[in-house]
């Protein structure tokens, strides 16, 4: 795949979900077991994948930018983002437009963040990191 240039693009989430992103990343250095994502791009990608898997494509109402797209791992993340955009559009031409790719992934992340949050923080027992591990194991038979 040709390189996707996400240079100077901002990644947006729903303004009302910023607290979730902050909660799942802000304490990761001190307590990875309670906040299992060290960086917002990793959480964003996870939420987008979960949204796509569950067909939860949800337009953003009030947008809040959370990071510059340059923060994505330039080796790992672009193929994932492109795959999610293609899943939604079924149009190969979408892959030449990084902003359109991000727009689609933002909507998938908007649909998936609540599923992920519920899995990690609902109920009693295991801490969020271990719930994440269980969630991943359950998703892959």
C-alpha positions as a printed Julia matrix, in Angstrom:
141×3 Matrix{Float64}:
   0.0     0.0    0.0
   1.24    3.48  -0.79
   1.99    5.65   2.18
  -0.91    7.63   3.6
   0.05   11.15   4.63
  -1.93   12.15   7.69
   0.31   15.19   8.13
  -1.32   18.25   9.68
  -4.71   16.57  10.11
  -6.54   16.61  13.42
  -8.43   13.64  14.83
 -11.85   14.4   16.26
 -14.11   12.67  18.75
 -17.49   13.58  20.16
 -17.05   16.37  22.7
 -19.17   14.49  25.25
 -16.83   11.47  25.06
 -13.63   13.33  25.88
 -13.93   12.31  29.52
 -13.92    8.64  28.53
 -10.77    9.07  26.44
  -9.11   10.97  29.25
 -10.13    8.41  31.87
  -8.81    5.46  29.86
  -5.44    7.07  29.08
  -4.52    9.66  31.72
  -3.52    7.31  34.52
  -1.81    4.71  32.37
   1.72    5.54  33.53
   0.8     5.23  37.19
  -1.76    2.44  36.97
  -1.84    0.56  33.68
  -4.23   -1.91  35.23
  -6.84    0.85  35.62
  -6.12    2.82  32.41
  -4.83    0.28  29.88
  -4.14    2.69  26.99
  -0.98    4.77  27.11
  -1.85    7.0   24.16
  -5.06    8.38  22.74
  -4.25    7.13  19.21
  -4.2     3.55  20.52
  -7.54    4.02  22.27
  -9.0     5.7   19.18
  -7.92    2.82  16.91
  -9.35    0.28  19.37
 -12.67    2.13  19.58
 -12.85    2.44  15.77
 -12.18   -1.29  15.31
 -14.84   -2.19  17.86
 -17.29    0.2   16.22
 -16.61   -1.36  12.81
 -16.89   -4.9   14.12
 -20.26   -4.1   15.7
 -21.5    -1.98  12.76
 -21.73    1.06  15.04
 -21.12    3.97  12.69
 -22.25    7.1   14.5
 -21.8    10.63  13.18
 -20.13   13.11  15.52
 -22.35   15.9   16.76
 -20.13   18.38  18.59
 -16.53   17.64  17.64
 -13.46   17.97  19.81
 -10.0    17.46  18.43
  -7.88   15.23  20.63
  -4.59   14.78  18.78
  -2.74   15.4   15.55
  -2.94   12.45  13.17
   0.87   12.46  13.01
   0.67   10.8   16.45
  -0.5     7.56  14.82
   2.14    4.87  14.54
   2.98    5.43  10.87
   3.78    1.77  10.28
   0.93    0.12  12.14
  -2.08    2.45  12.11
  -2.54    3.61   8.46
  -3.39    0.12   7.15
  -5.93   -0.33   9.94
  -7.51    3.07   9.28
  -7.62    2.4    5.53
  -9.19   -1.02   6.08
 -11.93    0.46   8.24
 -12.64    3.18   5.67
 -12.84    0.6    2.89
 -15.14   -1.6    5.0
 -17.55    1.31   5.28
 -17.35    2.7    1.74
 -16.49   -0.34  -0.41
 -14.78    2.21  -2.66
 -11.07    1.84  -3.38
 -10.89    5.56  -4.28
 -11.49    6.53  -0.66
  -8.01    5.25   0.13
  -6.43    8.23  -1.63
  -8.03   10.76   0.75
  -6.61   10.7    4.3
  -9.24   13.18   5.6
 -12.1    10.99   4.36
 -10.43    7.95   5.91
 -10.21    9.75   9.25
 -13.81   10.96   9.02
 -15.04    7.4    8.63
 -12.83    6.13  11.44
 -13.97    8.96  13.7
 -17.57    7.8   13.23
 -16.65    4.18  13.92
 -14.71    5.26  17.03
 -17.73    7.29  18.1
 -19.84    4.15  17.88
 -17.28    1.87  19.49
 -16.02    3.92  22.44
 -19.08    3.21  24.57
 -18.9    -0.53  23.91
 -15.25   -0.49  24.94
 -15.92    1.66  28.0
 -18.72   -0.63  29.18
 -16.51   -3.68  28.76
 -13.67   -2.12  30.74
 -15.49   -0.37  33.54
 -18.84   -2.03  34.14
 -19.46   -4.39  36.97
 -17.2    -5.5   39.74
 -14.21   -7.76  39.88
 -11.38   -7.48  37.42
  -9.51   -4.26  36.77
  -9.86   -2.66  33.31
  -6.64   -4.09  31.85
  -7.72   -7.63  32.66
 -11.23   -6.93  31.37
  -9.63   -5.74  28.11
  -7.67   -8.97  27.85
 -10.83  -11.0   28.44
 -12.74   -8.89  25.89
 -10.07   -9.52  23.25
 -10.02  -13.22  24.01
 -13.82  -13.44  23.71
 -13.75  -11.57  20.4
 -11.36  -14.07  18.82
 -12.71  -17.62  19.02
